[in-house]
């Protein structure tokens, strides 16, 4: 492991501990592939660490806002792009949250999918969790798709899939595979390919 990666890992662990101590209420967060499987992700180990560190900083920022429906917000980070999804109490809080996320160093883009509304019911959360696991399982067993490259979130029945495909063929395959699922009512795909492939290297 490179010195830079060790440094990032230490910072991530420290920030995650701080986040847990600041608020015992768990925010729904994901960075797609976990550090343990980072070596098989198209982002690579370093890219995954950077996203995990960035997410930790964002979560720490959000915990200080004292939102009434804090646990209804999902944060995903892929390659510096941040997806915010879920319910928030009012427009003022939504704008404040988005602004605070933009101020976090390392954020390249903020994808706002926050809806103004009450807390998500327990039954809806349970349905979202079960459906999320089902989609992840489908991706895991589909030939030609490397599931470690993708983050799946289901929020209020909407399916969000973020990730960096290994190449253009995998990206197209994932798009077609998910679009052909009849039980997905609303699908938001946020897929990319490595910069080296885009640049033709």
N, C-alpha and C positions, 0 to 999 in steps of 0.2 A: 504493500500500500504506500502510495506517495505521501510525502510530508504534508502537502496541501490537503489531501483527502483525510489524513488523520486529524488535521486541524478542524476541518469542516465537521467531521464526525463528533468530535468533542463538543463543538459549539451546538450541534443538533441535540445531543443528549442533555446538555445543560439547559437549553431553551425548552425542551419537552418537559423536563422536571419542573421548571418555573411555571410553565403553562398549567400543569396539573395542580400545582400548589395554589396558583392564583384563583382558580375556580374549580370546585369539585364537580360541577356540572359538565358533562362531557360534550364538547362540540363535535359534530359529525365531520371528520376530516379524512382525507385520503391523498396519497401522492402516487396512486397507481401501483407500480411495482415497489415492494418494500426493499430496504437496503440489503436484506439477505438474498434477494434474487436479482439484485441490480446488475450483476455481471452478464445476465442473459437479456437485459433490456436494451432496446435500440439507443437509449440515452447513455448507456454505460454507467459504470459505478460513480464516476465523478458527477455526471449530470443528475443522477438520482439523488446524490447527497446534497447537491446545490438546491434542488427542488424541495427536499425535505427540510433543509435549513430555512429556506424562504417561507415555507408553510408554517414553520414553528414561529417565525417572527410575526407573521400575519395573525396567527391564532392568539399570540400574546397581546397584540394590538387590540383585537376584538374583545378579549376578556375584560379589558379596562373600560369598555363602553357600558357595562352593566345593563345589557339588553334583557327585557322581560322574557323573550322567547329565544334566548341564546342557543339552546340545544337544537333549535329547528334550522340552524344555518349550516350548510355544507360547504366546505372549502376544499378545492382540488387545485393542485399545481402541477403543470407539465411544461417544462422548458421555459419557465418564467411567466407563462400565461396562467392567470388565476381565474378559476370559475367560482362564482358565489351563487348558490342556489338555496331555495327554501323560503320560509316565511319570516317577515320582519314586521314590527308593530305599526310603523307609520312611514310616510315619505321622508320626513326629516331625518329619521334614524337611518333610512336606506341611503340617502345622500351622504350622511356623515360617515357611514361604514365604507362606502365606495371610495370616498376621499381619503380616508385613513389608509386603506389598502394601497391606493395609488402612491401614497407617500413612503411606503416601505421600499427601501433600497433593493433593487433586483427585480422588481415587478415590471414586466414588459407590456402586459396587456391585462385588462380586467373585463371579464365576461359577466355582465350583470343579468342573472336570472332570478333575482330576489323578487318575491311577491309580497304585497302588503296584505296581511291577514292574521288571524288568530293562531294559536299554537296548533301544530299538527296533532291529530288524535293518536292515541296509542295504537288503535287498530290500523290506521293508515301507515304509521311507522313500521308496524309488523309486516304489513303487505309489501311495503317498499323493500324492506330487508330481505324478505323471502324471494321477491322477484329479482332483486339485485344479485343474489346468490345463484339464482337459476340462469341468468344471463352470463355470469362469470363462468359457470360450469360449461355452458354451451361453447363459449370462446375457448375454454381450456381444451376441449376435446375435438375442436374443429381443425382438421389438417390444414397446414399452411398458414395458420394464425398463431402468433406467439403471444399468448395472453398476458405475459409479463410487461408487454409494451403498452398496455391499456389500463385506464382507470374507469370503472363503471360505478355510476351513482344513480340511484332511483330516488327521486324526491317528488312527493305528491303524485305518484304514478308516472311522472315524466322520466325518461331514461336519458342520461347524459353519459357519453363515452368520449373520453379524452385520451390522447396518446400519440406516440411517434412510431409509425410503422417502419419495418426494416427497409422496405423499398416500395415503389409505386404499386407493384403487383399485390403486395399484402394490404396496402391501403384500400385498393379497389375491392379486394376480397372481403375485407371487414365491412366496408360500406354496404356491399351487396348482401352479405350474410345477415347483417342486422336489419336492413330495410325489408328483407323477406320474412321477418318474424311477425306473424299475424297478431300476436298478443301484445305487441308494443304499440300503444296508442299515440304517443308523441316521442319522437327520437331526435335528440340534438347531438350531432356528431362534430367533434372538434379534433380532427386528425391531421397529422403532419408527417413529413418524411425528413430524414437527416439532412442537414445543410449541405453535406458533401455530395449527396445525390442530386439535390437541387442545383448545385453549382456544376454538376457534371463531372465530378472528380472520382 
